Amino acid sequence: MNTLFVKTKQSQSEYPIYIKDDFSELEKAFNKLDTSVKKACIIADSNTKELYLDTIKEIAEKCFAEVSEYAFEAGEKSKNLNEINGFYKFFVEKGLDRKSVIIALGGGVVGDMAGFAASTYMRGIKFIQIPTTLLSQVDSSVGGKVGVDFLGNKNMIGSFYQPEFVYINVKTLNTLPYNQVAAGMAEAIKYGYIADKDFLDYFKNNMCKIKELSSNEIKHVIYTSCKAKAYVVSKDEKETGLREILNFGHTFGHSIESLSDFELLHGECVAIGMISALKLSSDRGYINQSDLEFAEKLFKFFELPVKVQNFEKDKIFRQMFFDKKTKNNKLNIILLKELGSAYTEKNVSDSEILEAIEYIVKS
């Protein structure tokens, strides 16, 4: 359970995901890179700069001739092209070239931004993911989706660009405020609903230990999540079909996240969005009402929201059309055929969607 691999057909790449209890094997991972890589730039945010930057820089300096660092203010509001412009200027100032490597040290915002900058600087240079939040460890650091928000719309500008490797130190989770842990749990639970019913049972039977971040249990959660995502990405790297199921709850959730001006965490919005998607699946008779009720209990146990207040359902509905999964002004919604099996539904009426939204805006 320490290492698994992501294989992509379109990029013809294969890279490892290391799941460890510390950073003791990071030097070994760095040294497996192409020996022509001489310069490294660590991208951190204001949180990971204080917590881990010195440690990672010390390890990196053993492996690269020159190591620089760039930090920005933590949070989704920094995830924009203006901040990326600062990245580019710094890269030029430090003389980074096509043989350099970018090291993303942080959560989903850091990974998405550093990966996007790496994918576009000099038409693409190597990058590494060192995710430090649960959400990034179970989801965003794997699969190569990178990008930024634009005009208040989530991940509107971006690309598909795979890292050289992902190095997960589960002990970094111990420094997180609990709401950040909970946000990651939402993305992990998602894999149970879309691909692995047994994983839902694992959550049900180990809820307390998972919430406490017990080592064996949280490693199992991370490994199972990464394995599920790696499988989907191997089949559909650039989201032309199967990979769409990874967006279960996200079309609803991204709308709420944008309308909250990113005050609500991504994982919190995904949890609410999954309740809407489960409600719609239940209304169509694909799952039972009891399945929907269990999901609400599960999310509440992990202190995730299942409703929103002070949101208008019509505004949530209209914002959904800015989602990247909208095609020809038609919303595609990920639904469940049954627990553990998801699909893209292209024929969902406005009234069905509005009813699913109404379910989560009730007080």
C-alpha positions in Angstrom: 0.0 0.0 0.0 3.0 2.3 -0.3 3.2 2.9 -4.0 0.9 2.7 -7.0 1.2 3.9 -10.6 -0.9 6.1 -12.9 -0.6 5.1 -16.6 -2.0 7.4 -19.3 -2.4 6.3 -22.9 -2.7 9.7 -24.6 0.4 11.2 -22.9 2.1 7.8 -22.9 3.3 8.4 -19.4 3.5 6.4 -16.2 4.2 7.9 -12.8 4.2 6.7 -9.3 2.2 7.9 -6.3 4.2 7.3 -3.1 2.2 7.1 0.2 4.4 7.5 3.2 4.5 8.5 6.8 7.2 11.1 6.4 9.5 12.7 3.9 12.4 10.3 4.4 12.2 8.8 0.9 11.6 12.1 -1.0 15.4 12.4 -1.8 15.3 9.0 -3.4 12.2 10.0 -5.5 14.0 13.2 -6.6 17.0 11.3 -7.7 15.0 9.1 -10.0 14.3 12.2 -12.2 16.2 12.8 -15.4 19.8 13.7 -14.4 19.7 16.7 -16.8 17.3 18.5 -14.4 19.6 21.0 -12.6 17.2 23.7 -11.3 14.1 23.3 -9.1 11.6 25.8 -8.0 9.3 25.1 -5.0 5.9 26.7 -5.1 4.2 27.0 -1.7 1.5 29.0 -0.2 1.6 31.1 3.0 0.7 28.0 5.1 3.0 25.4 3.7 5.8 27.9 3.6 5.8 28.0 7.4 5.2 24.3 7.9 7.3 22.4 5.3 9.3 24.7 2.9 12.5 24.5 4.8 12.4 20.7 5.1 11.6 20.2 1.4 14.2 22.8 0.3 16.9 21.0 2.4 16.1 17.7 0.7 15.9 19.3 -2.8 19.3 21.0 -2.3 20.9 17.6 -2.1 19.5 16.6 -5.5 19.5 19.8 -7.6 22.3 22.3 -8.4 20.0 25.3 -7.7 16.7 25.5 -5.7 14.5 28.6 -5.5 11.2 29.2 -3.7 8.1 31.1 -4.4 5.2 31.6 -2.0 1.8 33.2 -2.4 -1.2 33.9 -0.1 -3.1 30.7 0.7 -6.7 30.3 -0.5 -8.9 30.0 -3.5 -8.9 33.7 -4.1 -5.3 33.5 -5.2 -6.1 31.0 -7.9 -6.1 33.4 -10.8 -4.1 34.5 -13.8 -2.7 37.6 -12.0 -0.9 35.3 -9.5 0.3 33.0 -12.3 1.8 36.0 -14.0 3.9 36.4 -10.8 5.0 32.8 -11.2 6.2 33.4 -14.8 8.2 36.5 -13.8 9.9 34.6 -11.0 10.8 31.7 -13.3 12.4 34.1 -15.8 14.2 35.9 -13.0 15.6 32.6 -11.7 16.6 31.4 -15.2 14.4 28.4 -15.2 14.5 26.5 -18.5 13.0 23.5 -20.2 15.3 21.2 -18.1 14.0 22.7 -14.8 11.3 21.2 -12.5 8.5 22.8 -10.5 7.7 21.3 -7.1 4.1 22.0 -5.9 4.0 22.0 -2.1 0.5 22.3 -0.7 -3.1 21.6 -1.3 -5.3 21.7 -4.3 -4.8 25.4 -5.1 -1.0 25.1 -5.0 -1.0 21.9 -7.1 -3.5 23.3 -9.7 -1.6 26.6 -10.0 1.9 25.2 -10.0 0.9 22.5 -12.5 -0.7 25.0 -14.8 2.3 27.3 -14.7 4.6 24.3 -15.4 2.4 23.2 -18.3 2.5 26.6 -20.0 6.0 28.0 -19.2 8.2 27.4 -22.2 5.4 25.1 -23.5 5.9 22.7 -20.6 8.4 21.8 -18.0 8.5 19.0 -15.5 6.6 19.3 -12.2 6.1 17.3 -9.0 3.1 17.1 -6.7 3.7 17.1 -2.9 0.1 17.3 -1.6 -0.3 18.3 2.0 -4.2 18.3 2.4 -6.5 15.4 2.4 -8.4 16.7 -0.6 -5.3 17.0 -2.7 -4.0 13.6 -1.5 -7.1 11.7 -2.4 -8.0 13.7 -5.6 -6.5 16.8 -7.1 -2.9 15.8 -7.1 -3.6 12.8 -9.2 -4.7 12.8 -12.9 -3.1 15.9 -14.3 -6.0 18.4 -14.2 -4.4 21.8 -13.6 -5.7 25.4 -13.9 -7.1 28.5 -12.4 -10.4 30.2 -11.8 -11.5 33.0 -14.1 -14.2 35.7 -13.7 -15.5 33.9 -10.6 -15.9 30.6 -12.5 -14.2 27.5 -11.0 -11.2 26.1 -13.0 -12.3 27.9 -16.2 -8.7 28.2 -17.6 -6.6 25.0 -17.5 -5.0 22.0 -19.1 -4.2 18.4 -18.7 -0.6 17.9 -17.6 0.7 14.9 -15.7 3.3 15.2 -12.9 6.6 13.3 -12.7 5.4 11.8 -9.4 3.1 12.4 -6.4 4.6 12.1 -2.9 2.1 11.9 -0.1 3.2 12.2 3.5 0.1 11.4 5.5 1.5 13.0 8.6 0.9 16.5 7.0 -2.8 15.9 7.7 -2.1 16.4 11.4 -1.4 20.1 10.9 -4.8 20.8 9.2 -7.8 22.4 10.7 -10.6 19.9 10.8 -12.7 21.6 8.2 -9.9 21.0 5.7 -9.8 17.3 6.6 -13.6 17.1 6.2 -13.4 18.7 2.8 -11.0 15.9 1.7 -13.3 13.3 3.1 -16.1 14.4 0.8 -13.9 13.7 -2.3 -12.8 10.3 -0.8 -16.4 9.3 -0.1 -17.2 10.2 -3.7 -15.2 7.3 -5.0 -17.4 4.9 -3.0 -20.5 6.3 -4.7 -19.2 6.3 -8.2 -16.9 3.2 -8.4 -16.6 1.1 -5.3 -19.6 0.2 -3.1 -17.3 -1.8 -0.8 -15.4 1.5 -0.1 -18.7 3.0 1.3 -19.0 0.0 3.6 -15.4 0.6 4.7 -16.3 4.2 5.7 -19.4 2.9 7.5 -17.5 0.3 9.5 -14.5 2.5 10.3 -16.0 6.0 10.6 -14.4 6.9 14.0 -10.9 5.7 13.2 -11.0 7.5 9.8 -12.1 10.7 11.4 -9.3 10.4 13.9 -6.8 10.0 11.0 -5.7 6.7 12.4 -2.6 5.7 10.3 -3.8 2.4 8.8 -7.3 3.6 8.1 -6.4 7.0 6.5 -3.7 5.3 4.4 -6.4 2.9 3.2 -8.7 5.8 2.3 -5.9 7.6 0.4 -4.7 4.5 -1.4 -8.2 3.4 -2.4 -9.1 6.8 -3.6 -5.9 7.2 -5.7 -6.3 3.7 -7.1 -9.8 4.5 -8.3 -8.8 7.7 -9.8 -5.7 6.2 -11.4 -7.9 3.6 -13.1 -10.3 6.1 -14.5 -7.5 8.4 -15.7 -5.8 5.5 -17.4 -9.0 4.9 -19.4 -9.8 8.5 -20.2 -7.0 11.0 -19.5 -8.7 14.1 -21.0 -12.3 13.6 -19.9 -13.9 12.6 -23.2 -16.0 9.9 -21.6 -15.5 7.8 -18.5 -13.5 10.5 -16.5 -16.7 12.6 -16.4 -17.9 10.4 -13.5 -15.2 11.9 -11.3 -17.4 15.1 -11.4 -20.2 13.5 -9.3 -21.7 16.3 -7.3 -19.4 18.9 -8.9 -21.7 20.6 -11.3 -24.0 21.5 -8.4 -21.0 22.0 -6.0 -19.0 24.3 -8.3 -22.0 26.6 -8.7 -22.4 26.9 -5.0 -18.7 27.4 -4.5 -18.6 30.3 -7.1 -21.7 31.9 -5.7 -20.2 31.8 -2.2 -17.3 33.8 -3.6 -15.2 30.8 -2.5 -16.0 31.3 1.1 -17.1 27.7 1.3 -14.4 25.0 0.8 -14.4 23.0 -2.4 -15.0 19.7 -0.5 -17.9 21.2 1.5 -19.6 22.3 -1.8 -18.9 18.9 -3.3 -20.7 17.3 -0.4 -23.7 19.4 -0.9 -23.6 18.8 -4.6 -23.5 15.1 -4.1 -26.6 15.3 -2.0 -28.3 17.0 -4.9 -27.1 14.3 -7.3 -28.1 11.6 -5.0 -31.6 13.2 -4.6 -31.9 13.2 -8.4 -30.8 9.6 -8.6 -33.3 8.7 -5.9 -36.1 10.6 -7.7 -35.4 8.5 -10.8 -35.6 5.3 -8.8 -31.9 4.3 -9.2 -31.2 4.3 -5.5 -33.4 4.1 -2.4 -34.5 7.0 -0.2 -32.6 5.2 2.6 -29.3 5.5 0.5 -29.9 9.3 0.4 -30.6 9.4 4.1 -27.4 7.4 4.9 -25.3 9.8 2.8 -26.6 12.8 4.8 -25.8 11.0 8.0 -22.3 10.1 6.8 -21.5 13.6 5.7 -22.9 15.0 9.0 -20.7 12.6 10.9 -17.6 14.1 9.2 -19.0 17.6 9.9 -19.8 18.3 6.2 -22.7 20.5 5.2 -25.7 18.9 3.4 -27.7 22.1 3.0 -27.0 25.7 2.1 -28.6 28.8 3.5 -29.2 32.2 1.9 -28.8 30.8 -1.6 -31.5 31.1 -4.3 -32.2 28.0 -6.3 -32.5 29.9 -9.5 -29.1 31.5 -9.1 -27.5 28.1 -8.4 -29.2 26.7 -11.5 -28.0 29.6 -13.8 -24.5 29.4 -12.5 -24.3 25.7 -13.3 -24.3 26.6 -17.0 -20.8 28.1 -16.6 -19.5 24.6 -15.7 -17.1 23.0 -18.1 -19.4 19.9 -18.4 -22.1 22.0 -20.1 -22.3 21.2 -23.8 -24.4 23.1 -26.3 -26.1 24.9 -23.4 -27.2 21.6 -22.0 -26.3 20.4 -18.5 -24.8 17.0 -18.3 -25.3 15.6 -14.8 -23.5 12.6 -13.2 -26.0 10.3 -11.6 -25.8 6.8 -10.0 -27.2 3.7 -11.7 -26.8 2.1 -8.3 -24.4 2.5 -5.4 -20.9 2.2 -6.8 -21.8 2.8 -10.4 -22.1 6.3 -12.0 -22.8 7.5 -15.5 -23.3 10.8 -17.4 -27.0 11.7 -18.0 -27.4 14.0 -20.9 -31.2 14.2 -20.7 -32.1 15.8 -17.4 -35.0 18.3 -17.4 -34.7 21.7 -15.8 -37.5 20.8 -13.4 -35.6 17.8 -12.2 -32.5 19.8 -11.6 -34.4 22.6 -9.9 -36.1 20.0 -7.6 -32.7 18.6 -6.7 -31.4 22.1 -5.9 -34.5 22.9 -3.9 -33.7 19.9 -1.7 -30.4 21.3 -0.5 -31.5 25.0 -0.1 -34.3 24.1 2.3 -33.6 25.3 5.9 
